[in-house]
Amino acid sequence: DITNHNTTNKENDDELYNQLEDLKIQLKDQTNENNLLKGQFNKLITQNKKQEIAIEKINKLTTNISLNNTTTSSIDEFKSITSRENVLSKYDLIEDQIMDKELLDIVDE
């Protein structure tokens, strides 16, 4: 009876040992998988940071383009105003010359 009991204990020990070895393998596999996931996660964080930097640059460029468009629009408006003023001043000059000529004609008569 004692021999039988010892055999059962040995079988139990072997079974527990095998289970322990299986758990060690599972733990090693899980650790490897976790390390892979950590690597992927770190890559995603790096990509995210790069995207944030790119978005910042895009926003700055968009702001600069908007400012440039406003400036260009203002310059065009200024050119338009100054060219109208030039036309008006030329018109005034011609009108003055016509008046002078008419006055001279009246005086000549």
C-alpha positions as CSV (number, residue, x, y, z in Angstrom):
1,D,0.0,0.0,0.0
2,I,2.9,2.4,0.8
3,T,4.4,1.7,-2.6
4,N,1.2,2.4,-4.4
5,H,0.9,5.7,-2.5
6,N,4.5,6.7,-3.4
7,T,3.7,6.0,-7.1
8,T,0.7,8.2,-6.9
9,N,2.7,11.0,-5.3
10,K,5.4,10.6,-8.0
11,E,2.7,10.8,-10.7
12,N,1.2,13.9,-9.1
13,D,4.7,15.5,-8.9
14,D,5.4,14.7,-12.5
15,E,2.0,16.1,-13.6
16,L,2.6,19.2,-11.5
17,Y,6.1,19.6,-13.0
18,N,4.7,19.2,-16.5
19,Q,2.1,21.8,-15.8
20,L,4.8,24.1,-14.4
21,E,6.9,23.7,-17.5
22,D,3.8,24.4,-19.7
23,L,3.1,27.5,-17.7
24,K,6.8,28.6,-18.1
25,I,6.5,28.2,-21.9
26,Q,3.2,30.1,-21.9
27,L,4.7,32.9,-19.8
28,K,7.7,33.1,-22.2
29,D,5.4,33.2,-25.2
30,Q,3.2,35.9,-23.5
31,T,6.3,37.9,-22.6
32,N,7.5,37.8,-26.2
33,E,4.1,38.8,-27.5
34,N,4.0,41.7,-24.9
35,N,7.4,42.9,-26.1
36,L,6.2,42.8,-29.7
37,L,3.1,44.8,-28.7
38,K,5.2,47.3,-26.8
39,G,7.4,47.7,-29.9
40,Q,4.3,48.3,-32.1
41,F,2.8,50.7,-29.5
42,N,6.1,52.7,-29.4
43,K,6.1,52.8,-33.2
44,L,2.5,54.2,-33.1
45,I,3.5,56.8,-30.5
46,T,6.4,57.9,-32.8
47,Q,4.1,58.0,-35.8
48,N,1.6,60.0,-33.8
49,K,4.2,62.5,-32.8
50,K,5.4,62.8,-36.4
51,Q,1.7,63.4,-37.5
52,E,1.3,66.1,-34.8
53,I,4.4,67.9,-36.0
54,A,3.2,67.6,-39.6
55,I,-0.2,69.0,-38.6
56,E,1.6,71.9,-36.9
57,K,3.6,72.6,-40.0
58,I,0.5,72.4,-42.2
59,N,-1.3,74.9,-39.9
60,K,1.6,77.3,-40.0
61,L,1.8,77.0,-43.8
62,T,-2.0,77.5,-44.0
63,T,-1.7,80.6,-41.8
64,N,1.2,81.9,-43.9
65,I,-0.7,81.3,-47.2
66,S,-3.7,83.1,-45.8
67,L,-1.5,86.0,-44.7
68,N,0.1,86.1,-48.1
69,N,-3.3,86.0,-49.8
70,T,-4.4,88.9,-47.6
71,T,-1.2,90.8,-48.3
72,T,-1.5,90.2,-52.1
73,S,-5.2,91.2,-52.0
74,S,-4.2,94.4,-50.1
75,I,-1.4,95.1,-52.6
76,D,-3.8,94.6,-55.5
77,E,-6.4,96.8,-53.9
78,F,-3.7,99.5,-53.3
79,K,-2.5,99.2,-56.9
80,S,-6.1,99.6,-58.0
81,I,-6.7,102.6,-55.8
82,T,-3.4,104.3,-56.9
83,S,-4.1,103.6,-60.6
84,R,-7.7,105.1,-60.2
85,E,-6.1,108.1,-58.6
86,N,-3.6,108.4,-61.4
87,V,-6.4,108.2,-64.0
88,L,-8.4,110.8,-62.0
89,S,-5.5,113.1,-61.7
90,K,-4.7,112.8,-65.4
91,Y,-8.4,113.5,-66.1
92,D,-8.2,116.5,-63.9
93,L,-5.1,117.7,-65.7
94,I,-6.7,117.3,-69.1
95,E,-9.9,119.0,-67.8
96,D,-7.7,121.9,-66.6
97,Q,-6.0,122.2,-69.9
98,I,-9.4,122.2,-71.7
99,M,-10.6,125.0,-69.4
100,D,-7.4,126.9,-70.0
101,K,-7.8,126.6,-73.7
102,E,-11.4,127.7,-73.5
103,L,-10.4,130.7,-71.4
104,L,-7.7,131.5,-74.0
105,D,-10.2,131.2,-76.8
106,I,-12.6,133.6,-75.0
107,V,-9.9,136.1,-74.3
108,D,-8.8,135.8,-78.0
109,E,-12.3,136.6,-79.2
